[in-house]
Amino acid sequence: MSTPHVLLGLLATGDKHGYELKRAHDERLPQARPLAFGQVYATLSRMQRDGLVTVAGQERDGGPDRTTYALTGEGRAALDRWLNDVEPPYPYVTSTLLAKMAVALLVADVDRVRACLAAQRQAHTARLRELTVLKHAPSATLDDVVAADFAIAHLDADLKWLATTLSRVADWHREVRHEPAPGP
């Protein structure tokens, strides 16, 4: 995720201070990792240095000063470029799950690899159920539903991969360990 671009998009809806940006991020992207306040302020500082945002004012409401930021013309142009760029599919498969299974095949026996895959399938299925409940909750916002749909589609793909891999463990294990296939 491009945190600077998301913050630019949130500022495109109006001037905001860091706390408002963090809250808006967490509301608009409910299944994403919440932003830390330090990350918001560090990103705002870099964007200000780069001319993408400017200070629109300062206010004090019984607490520390709150600096309000506004999008600049250059910031709007950067946001528009980002929105118009097509996200290419990743050229490499980078998945902790895939890496873990590949290593398990090197160091564990077939039964242990199958147990790992089955446990992972249980965890994915449980998360799928959680997201389905969240998606259909009366309090679910459209942001919740869209984020849940995205996560559900990825979990579904992982579950299909887990099932396929589970059926291939013995052959994959032999290949990795350079063992001959069983005879007729």
ChimeraX attribute file (.defattr): number of C-alpha atoms within 10 A of each C-alpha:
attribute: neighborCount
match mode: 1-to-1
recipient: residues
	/A:1	7
	/A:2	7
	/A:3	14
	/A:4	19
	/A:5	20
	/A:6	17
	/A:7	23
	/A:8	23
	/A:9	19
	/A:10	20
	/A:11	23
	/A:12	16
	/A:13	10
	/A:14	10
	/A:15	18
	/A:16	23
	/A:17	21
	/A:18	21
	/A:19	16
	/A:20	14
	/A:21	24
	/A:22	22
	/A:23	14
	/A:24	16
	/A:25	21
	/A:26	15
	/A:27	15
	/A:28	18
	/A:29	16
	/A:30	17
	/A:31	17
	/A:32	13
	/A:33	10
	/A:34	13
	/A:35	14
	/A:36	11
	/A:37	14
	/A:38	11
	/A:39	14
	/A:40	19
	/A:41	16
	/A:42	13
	/A:43	17
	/A:44	24
	/A:45	15
	/A:46	13
	/A:47	19
	/A:48	18
	/A:49	11
	/A:50	12
	/A:51	14
	/A:52	22
	/A:53	24
	/A:54	20
	/A:55	16
	/A:56	13
	/A:57	13
	/A:58	11
	/A:59	12
	/A:60	9
	/A:61	7
	/A:62	6
	/A:63	7
	/A:64	8
	/A:65	10
	/A:66	15
	/A:67	16
	/A:68	19
	/A:69	21
	/A:70	22
	/A:71	27
	/A:72	18
	/A:73	12
	/A:74	13
	/A:75	24
	/A:76	18
	/A:77	13
	/A:78	17
	/A:79	20
	/A:80	14
	/A:81	12
	/A:82	14
	/A:83	12
	/A:84	9
	/A:85	8
	/A:86	8
	/A:87	8
	/A:88	6
	/A:89	7
	/A:90	7
	/A:91	6
	/A:92	6
	/A:93	9
	/A:94	9
	/A:95	8
	/A:96	9
	/A:97	12
	/A:98	15
	/A:99	11
	/A:100	13
	/A:101	18
	/A:102	15
	/A:103	12
	/A:104	18
	/A:105	21
	/A:106	15
	/A:107	12
	/A:108	13
	/A:109	13
	/A:110	19
	/A:111	11
	/A:112	13
	/A:113	23
	/A:114	22
	/A:115	12
	/A:116	16
	/A:117	22
	/A:118	15
	/A:119	12
	/A:120	16
	/A:121	20
	/A:122	13
	/A:123	13
	/A:124	19
	/A:125	17
	/A:126	12
	/A:127	15
	/A:128	20
	/A:129	13
	/A:130	13
	/A:131	20
	/A:132	15
	/A:133	13
	/A:134	16
	/A:135	21
	/A:136	13
	/A:137	12
	/A:138	8
	/A:139	9
	/A:140	13
	/A:141	16
	/A:142	11
	/A:143	15
	/A:144	21
	/A:145	19
	/A:146	16
	/A:147	18
	/A:148	23
	/A:149	15
	/A:150	12
	/A:151	17
	/A:152	21
	/A:153	12
	/A:154	14
	/A:155	17
	/A:156	14
	/A:157	11
	/A:158	18
	/A:159	20
	/A:160	13
	/A:161	14
	/A:162	21
	/A:163	13
	/A:164	11
	/A:165	17
	/A:166	19
	/A:167	12
	/A:168	12
	/A:169	19
	/A:170	18
	/A:171	16
	/A:172	17
	/A:173	20
	/A:174	16
	/A:175	13
	/A:176	13
	/A:177	12
	/A:178	9
	/A:179	10
	/A:180	9
	/A:181	10
	/A:182	7
	/A:183	4
	/A:184	3
